[in-house]
């Protein structure tokens, strides 16, 4: 062969190789482009599913994925089966296909490549039967798998063949490829199959991740609206469900309190308390599903746990009268004893009811707004049931009390800064020496919207909301500032400040010491009063702080004595100097011989323990005389004076001093008090 022919042959061969390379590159580019289009179509379908999860159980997305794969592989049929969801694109599955035939055998999957390709004539027996049921000659198959899970040692906890398989992607009789079979049906060649299987495995992983995300979101959504302990609806779930039941403007909500969880916890521990809540929830569910309940109120019922042993029930389509009758029937079954560890617990079940279709709600058609307002009203009715139960329906007056309470809560902070909160002082006098000994500081609130408020109304609200410490600090500062002014004028008057037991934390004694130092008042001129019922309930909590206050030099008094549950031994252990007889006994001394006996017993007991005895509520000369004969030490009440603003009190003291000839100035003596012959003018009131 000549050199020229050799060169031409080489050139021709080179050109042929280049042409083949170009064709291969173009084919690869087309495959990559097709793969990208397929992945893009699958990605768009999954993204669309992610945007509307829960709307169609993923069926639209599954069908879109199956159709994208059918087009990509030019297949006769594509099946995407995930859990109970089965979607098919292309030729439908045979009608006689049984449910068991939908489950692909483990032999159909390759643990090495993630996807497999099978021909019916060469497949294992189990795979061949599975393909025959589908009427498929050739199948590309890949598992839809969630991310792999590992135990604490790092070992996989799922199946070794197909870990965490959730479903399957099947491509029946793919027809794309260069080689042809007799009869014109195309099938992929071996060099193409590897790429097809890798792509299919990638798509299956995408589908698996989306399935897991969907299930996780569904579980989170379900858990977000369920109480984990009872599996009942929680408050958000109840409001959502209630909105559907009352959206037509009819229905009622009942809030049910078993009121026994604290006692069960104290008796059986928190494990017993959890069991009690579970039993109460099952009892409530049974009552809601009972035929008796349906006969009283046929509307649908849904139960929820709000907190502790407090539950809520919505009854659809009932009027206010039927709602109350239904609540009474429900309570009748709920009050039966619940038995825990052989111990029967009788719960004092209380129910608050609020119905739609009443003034204020009759025109409301927004289900979510109506549900929220009904639940709030039922809560208010439950609070009323605690005082006048056991079943109370919401009344407008209850809402007024709730609004008033809310105004108190919101208005306390501004009241201090704006000067609406003031301190009045009620004098105390010695029954033997007839001299003014001191005053009790009493908070008064002139609310800009509610008018004059007495402590009986706002103190319990501030205690419940944790704002009582601010009130105590305010009254303490005002009282010590007044005591300092009186000292500067030559009047040595003690001041008594009422305390909430909740204020007696570890920091309170230091707060009192700092206030005494800041105002320059001797500690013996400060008396701190705690109620008998409060100190009885919180003895272990209050006792350390009381001892530190007594060691500081402050005097301590037990207020409202006789109405609580203190034993004599308990009173003996308290570091107190004074007992104050509750005014209910003193006011009854003129008409009830039993009250006279109680007062005499308290006076004798107090003196036996070396305590000073103060009688509150002294409003008549006869009662004052009787107290003096019993040996009571101090009197306080309208016979002496009603509570006075600081300016009026000082004028009252000046008038007494002038009438009694007491000296004024730094060396002035005690102010004498002359008791009137009759009851002092003025109506009895809270002091």
ZIUR-V170526 format. One record per residue. N is the residue number from 1. RES is the residue in three letters. SS is DSSP state (hx for helix, st for strand, lp for the rest). Layout:
# ZIUR-V170526
N & RES & SS
N & RES & SS
This chain:
# ZIUR-V170526
1 & UNK & lp
2 & UNK & lp
3 & UNK & hx
4 & UNK & hx
5 & UNK & hx
6 & UNK & hx
7 & UNK & hx
8 & UNK & hx
9 & UNK & hx
10 & UNK & hx
11 & UNK & hx
12 & UNK & hx
13 & UNK & hx
14 & UNK & hx
15 & UNK & hx
16 & UNK & hx
17 & UNK & hx
18 & UNK & hx
19 & UNK & hx
20 & UNK & hx
21 & UNK & hx
22 & UNK & hx
23 & UNK & hx
24 & UNK & hx
25 & UNK & hx
26 & UNK & hx
27 & UNK & hx
28 & UNK & hx
29 & UNK & hx
30 & UNK & hx
31 & UNK & hx
32 & UNK & hx
33 & UNK & hx
34 & UNK & hx
35 & UNK & hx
36 & UNK & hx
37 & UNK & hx
38 & UNK & hx
39 & UNK & hx
40 & UNK & hx
41 & UNK & hx
42 & UNK & hx
43 & UNK & hx
44 & UNK & hx
45 & UNK & hx
46 & UNK & hx
47 & UNK & hx
48 & UNK & hx
49 & UNK & hx
50 & UNK & hx
51 & UNK & hx
52 & UNK & lp
53 & UNK & lp
54 & UNK & lp
55 & UNK & lp
56 & UNK & lp
57 & UNK & lp
58 & UNK & lp
59 & UNK & hx
60 & UNK & hx
61 & UNK & hx
62 & UNK & hx
63 & UNK & hx
64 & UNK & hx
65 & UNK & hx
66 & UNK & hx
67 & UNK & hx
68 & UNK & hx
69 & UNK & hx
70 & UNK & hx
71 & UNK & hx
72 & UNK & hx
73 & UNK & hx
74 & UNK & lp
75 & UNK & st
76 & UNK & st
77 & UNK & st
78 & UNK & st
79 & UNK & st
80 & UNK & st
81 & UNK & st
82 & UNK & st
83 & UNK & lp
84 & UNK & lp
85 & UNK & st
86 & UNK & st
87 & UNK & st
88 & UNK & st
89 & UNK & st
90 & UNK & st
91 & UNK & lp
92 & UNK & lp
93 & UNK & lp
94 & UNK & lp
95 & UNK & lp
96 & UNK & lp
97 & UNK & lp
98 & UNK & lp
99 & UNK & hx
100 & UNK & hx
101 & UNK & hx
102 & UNK & hx
103 & UNK & lp
104 & UNK & lp
105 & UNK & lp
106 & UNK & hx
107 & UNK & hx
108 & UNK & hx
109 & UNK & lp
110 & UNK & lp
111 & UNK & lp
112 & UNK & lp
113 & UNK & lp
114 & UNK & lp
115 & UNK & st
116 & UNK & st
117 & UNK & st
118 & UNK & st
119 & UNK & st
120 & UNK & lp
121 & UNK & lp
122 & UNK & lp
123 & UNK & lp
124 & UNK & lp
125 & UNK & hx
126 & UNK & hx
127 & UNK & hx
128 & UNK & hx
129 & UNK & hx
130 & UNK & hx
131 & UNK & hx
132 & UNK & hx
133 & UNK & hx
134 & UNK & hx
135 & UNK & lp
136 & UNK & lp
137 & UNK & lp
138 & UNK & st
139 & UNK & st
140 & UNK & st
141 & UNK & st
142 & UNK & st
143 & UNK & st
144 & UNK & st
145 & UNK & st
146 & UNK & lp
147 & UNK & lp
148 & UNK & lp
149 & UNK & lp
150 & UNK & st
151 & UNK & lp
152 & UNK & lp
153 & UNK & lp
154 & UNK & lp
155 & UNK & lp
156 & UNK & st
157 & UNK & lp
158 & UNK & lp
159 & UNK & lp
160 & UNK & lp
161 & UNK & lp
162 & UNK & lp
163 & UNK & lp
164 & UNK & lp
165 & UNK & st
166 & UNK & st
167 & UNK & st
168 & UNK & st
169 & UNK & st
170 & UNK & st
171 & UNK & st
172 & UNK & st
173 & UNK & st
174 & UNK & st
175 & UNK & lp
176 & UNK & lp
177 & UNK & lp
178 & UNK & lp
179 & UNK & lp
180 & UNK & st
181 & UNK & lp
182 & UNK & lp
183 & UNK & lp
184 & UNK & lp
185 & UNK & lp
186 & UNK & st
187 & UNK & lp
188 & UNK & lp
189 & UNK & lp
190 & UNK & hx
191 & UNK & hx
192 & UNK & hx
193 & UNK & hx
194 & UNK & hx
195 & UNK & hx
196 & UNK & hx
197 & UNK & hx
198 & UNK & hx
199 & UNK & hx
200 & UNK & hx
201 & UNK & hx
202 & UNK & hx
203 & UNK & hx
204 & UNK & hx
205 & UNK & hx
206 & UNK & hx
207 & UNK & hx
208 & UNK & hx
209 & UNK & hx
210 & UNK & hx
211 & UNK & hx
212 & UNK & hx
213 & UNK & hx
214 & UNK & hx
215 & UNK & hx
216 & UNK & hx
217 & UNK & hx
218 & UNK & hx
219 & UNK & hx
220 & UNK & hx
221 & UNK & hx
222 & UNK & hx
223 & UNK & hx
224 & UNK & hx
225 & UNK & lp
226 & UNK & st
227 & UNK & lp
228 & UNK & lp
229 & UNK & lp
230 & UNK & lp
231 & UNK & lp
232 & UNK & lp
233 & UNK & st
234 & UNK & lp
235 & UNK & hx
236 & UNK & hx
237 & UNK & hx
238 & UNK & hx
239 & UNK & hx
240 & UNK & hx
241 & UNK & hx
242 & UNK & hx
243 & UNK & hx
244 & UNK & hx
245 & UNK & hx
246 & UNK & lp
247 & UNK & lp
248 & UNK & lp
249 & UNK & lp
250 & UNK & lp
251 & UNK & st
252 & UNK & st
253 & UNK & st
254 & UNK & st
255 & UNK & st
256 & UNK & st
257 & UNK & st
258 & UNK & lp
259 & UNK & lp
260 & UNK & lp
261 & UNK & hx
262 & UNK & hx
263 & UNK & hx
264 & UNK & hx
265 & UNK & hx
266 & UNK & hx
267 & UNK & hx
268 & UNK & hx
269 & UNK & hx
270 & UNK & hx
271 & UNK & hx
272 & UNK & hx
273 & UNK & hx
274 & UNK & hx
275 & UNK & hx
276 & UNK & hx
277 & UNK & hx
278 & UNK & hx
279 & UNK & hx
280 & UNK & hx
281 & UNK & hx
282 & UNK & hx
283 & UNK & hx
284 & UNK & hx
285 & UNK & hx
286 & UNK & hx
287 & UNK & hx
288 & UNK & hx
289 & UNK & hx
290 & UNK & lp
291 & UNK & hx
292 & UNK & hx
293 & UNK & hx
294 & UNK & hx
295 & UNK & hx
296 & UNK & hx
297 & UNK & lp
298 & UNK & lp
299 & UNK & lp
300 & UNK & lp
301 & UNK & st
302 & UNK & st
303 & UNK & st
304 & UNK & st
305 & UNK & st
306 & UNK & st
307 & UNK & st
308 & UNK & lp
309 & UNK & lp
310 & UNK & st
311 & UNK & st
312 & UNK & st
313 & UNK & st
314 & UNK & st
315 & UNK & st
316 & UNK & st
317 & UNK & lp
318 & UNK & lp
319 & UNK & lp
320 & UNK & hx
321 & UNK & hx
322 & UNK & hx
323 & UNK & hx
324 & UNK & hx
325 & UNK & hx
326 & UNK & hx
327 & UNK & hx
328 & UNK & hx
329 & UNK & hx
330 & UNK & hx
331 & UNK & hx
332 & UNK & hx
333 & UNK & hx
334 & UNK & hx
335 & UNK & lp
336 & UNK & lp
337 & UNK & lp
338 & UNK & st
339 & UNK & st
340 & UNK & st
341 & UNK & lp
342 & UNK & lp
343 & UNK & st
344 & UNK & st
345 & UNK & st
346 & UNK & lp
347 & UNK & lp
348 & UNK & lp
349 & UNK & lp
350 & UNK & st
351 & UNK & st
352 & UNK & st
353 & UNK & st
354 & UNK & st
355 & UNK & st
356 & UNK & lp
357 & UNK & lp
358 & UNK & lp
359 & UNK & lp
360 & UNK & lp
361 & UNK & lp
362 & UNK & lp
363 & UNK & lp
364 & UNK & lp
365 & UNK & lp
366 & UNK & lp
367 & UNK & hx
368 & UNK & hx
369 & UNK & hx
370 & UNK & hx
371 & UNK & hx
372 & UNK & hx
373 & UNK & hx
374 & UNK & hx
375 & UNK & hx
376 & UNK & hx
377 & UNK & hx
378 & UNK & hx
379 & UNK & hx
380 & UNK & hx
381 & UNK & hx
382 & UNK & hx
383 & UNK & hx
384 & UNK & hx
385 & UNK & hx
386 & UNK & hx
387 & UNK & hx
388 & UNK & hx
389 & UNK & lp
390 & UNK & lp
391 & UNK & st
392 & UNK & st
393 & UNK & st
394 & UNK & lp
395 & UNK & lp
396 & UNK & hx
397 & UNK & hx
398 & UNK & hx
399 & UNK & hx
400 & UNK & hx
401 & UNK & hx
402 & UNK & hx
403 & UNK & hx
404 & UNK & hx
405 & UNK & hx
406 & UNK & hx
407 & UNK & hx
408 & UNK & hx
409 & UNK & hx
410 & UNK & hx
411 & UNK & hx
412 & UNK & hx
413 & UNK & hx
414 & UNK & hx
415 & UNK & hx
416 & UNK & hx
417 & UNK & hx
418 & UNK & hx
419 & UNK & lp
420 & UNK & lp
421 & UNK & st
422 & UNK & st
423 & UNK & st
424 & UNK & st
425 & UNK & st
426 & UNK & st
427 & UNK & st
428 & UNK & st
429 & UNK & st
430 & UNK & st
431 & UNK & lp
432 & UNK & lp
433 & UNK & lp
434 & UNK & lp
435 & UNK & st
436 & UNK & st
437 & UNK & st
438 & UNK & st
439 & UNK & st
440 & UNK & st
441 & UNK & st
442 & UNK & st
443 & UNK & st
444 & UNK & st
445 & UNK & st
446 & UNK & st
447 & UNK & st
448 & UNK & lp
449 & UNK & lp
450 & UNK & lp
451 & UNK & st
452 & UNK & st
453 & UNK & st
454 & UNK & lp
455 & UNK & hx
456 & UNK & hx
457 & UNK & hx
458 & UNK & hx
459 & UNK & hx
460 & UNK & hx
461 & UNK & hx
462 & UNK & hx
463 & UNK & hx
464 & UNK & hx
465 & UNK & lp
466 & UNK & lp
467 & UNK & lp
468 & UNK & hx
469 & UNK & hx
470 & UNK & hx
471 & UNK & hx
472 & UNK & hx
473 & UNK & hx
474 & UNK & hx
475 & UNK & hx
476 & UNK & hx
477 & UNK & hx
478 & UNK & hx
479 & UNK & hx
480 & UNK & hx
481 & UNK & hx
482 & UNK & hx
483 & UNK & hx
484 & UNK & hx
485 & UNK & hx
486 & UNK & hx
487 & UNK & hx
488 & UNK & hx
489 & UNK & lp
490 & UNK & lp
491 & UNK & lp
492 & UNK & lp
493 & UNK & lp
494 & UNK & st
495 & UNK & st
496 & UNK & st
497 & UNK & st
498 & UNK & st
499 & UNK & lp
500 & UNK & lp
501 & UNK & hx
502 & UNK & hx
503 & UNK & hx
504 & UNK & lp
505 & UNK & lp
506 & UNK & lp
507 & UNK & lp
508 & UNK & hx
509 & UNK & hx
510 & UNK & hx
511 & UNK & hx
512 & UNK & hx
513 & UNK & hx
514 & UNK & hx
515 & UNK & hx
516 & UNK & hx
517 & UNK & hx
518 & UNK & hx
519 & UNK & hx
520 & UNK & lp
521 & UNK & lp
522 & UNK & lp
523 & UNK & hx
524 & UNK & hx
525 & UNK & hx
526 & UNK & st
527 & UNK & st
528 & UNK & st
529 & UNK & st
530 & UNK & st
531 & UNK & st
532 & UNK & hx
533 & UNK & hx
534 & UNK & hx
535 & UNK & hx
536 & UNK & hx
537 & UNK & hx
538 & UNK & lp
539 & UNK & hx
540 & UNK & hx
541 & UNK & hx
542 & UNK & hx
543 & UNK & hx
544 & UNK & hx
545 & UNK & hx
546 & UNK & hx
547 & UNK & hx
548 & UNK & hx
549 & UNK & hx
550 & UNK & hx
551 & UNK & hx
552 & UNK & hx
553 & UNK & lp
554 & UNK & lp
555 & UNK & st
556 & UNK & st
557 & UNK & st
558 & UNK & st
559 & UNK & st
560 & UNK & st
561 & UNK & st
562 & UNK & lp
563 & UNK & lp
564 & UNK & lp
565 & UNK & lp
566 & UNK & lp
567 & UNK & lp
568 & UNK & hx
569 & UNK & hx
570 & UNK & hx
571 & UNK & hx
572 & UNK & hx
573 & UNK & hx
574 & UNK & lp
575 & UNK & lp
576 & UNK & lp
577 & UNK & lp
578 & UNK & st
579 & UNK & st
580 & UNK & st
581 & UNK & st
582 & UNK & lp
583 & UNK & hx
584 & UNK & hx
585 & UNK & hx
586 & UNK & hx
587 & UNK & hx
588 & UNK & hx
589 & UNK & hx
590 & UNK & hx
591 & UNK & lp
592 & UNK & lp
593 & UNK & hx
594 & UNK & hx
595 & UNK & hx
596 & UNK & hx
597 & UNK & hx
598 & UNK & hx
599 & UNK & hx
600 & UNK & hx
601 & UNK & hx
602 & UNK & hx
603 & UNK & hx
604 & UNK & hx
605 & UNK & hx
606 & UNK & hx
607 & UNK & hx
608 & UNK & hx
609 & UNK & lp
610 & UNK & lp
611 & UNK & lp
612 & UNK & st
613 & UNK & st
614 & UNK & st
615 & UNK & st
616 & UNK & st
617 & UNK & lp
618 & UNK & lp
619 & UNK & lp
620 & UNK & lp
621 & UNK & hx
622 & UNK & hx
623 & UNK & hx
624 & UNK & hx
625 & UNK & hx
626 & UNK & hx
627 & UNK & hx
628 & UNK & hx
629 & UNK & hx
630 & UNK & hx
631 & UNK & lp
632 & UNK & lp
633 & UNK & lp
634 & UNK & st
635 & UNK & st
636 & UNK & st
637 & UNK & lp
638 & UNK & lp
639 & UNK & lp
640 & UNK & lp
641 & UNK & lp
642 & UNK & lp
643 & UNK & lp
644 & UNK & st
645 & UNK & st
646 & UNK & hx
647 & UNK & hx
648 & UNK & hx
649 & UNK & hx
650 & UNK & hx
651 & UNK & hx
652 & UNK & hx
653 & UNK & hx
654 & UNK & hx
655 & UNK & hx
656 & UNK & hx
657 & UNK & hx
658 & UNK & hx
659 & UNK & hx
660 & UNK & hx
661 & UNK & lp
662 & UNK & lp
663 & UNK & lp
664 & UNK & lp
665 & UNK & lp
666 & UNK & lp
667 & UNK & lp
668 & UNK & lp
669 & UNK & lp
670 & UNK & lp
671 & UNK & lp
672 & UNK & st
673 & UNK & lp
674 & UNK & lp
675 & UNK & lp
676 & UNK & lp
677 & UNK & lp
678 & UNK & lp
679 & UNK & lp
680 & UNK & lp
681 & UNK & lp
682 & UNK & lp
683 & UNK & lp
684 & UNK & lp
685 & UNK & lp
686 & UNK & lp
687 & UNK & lp
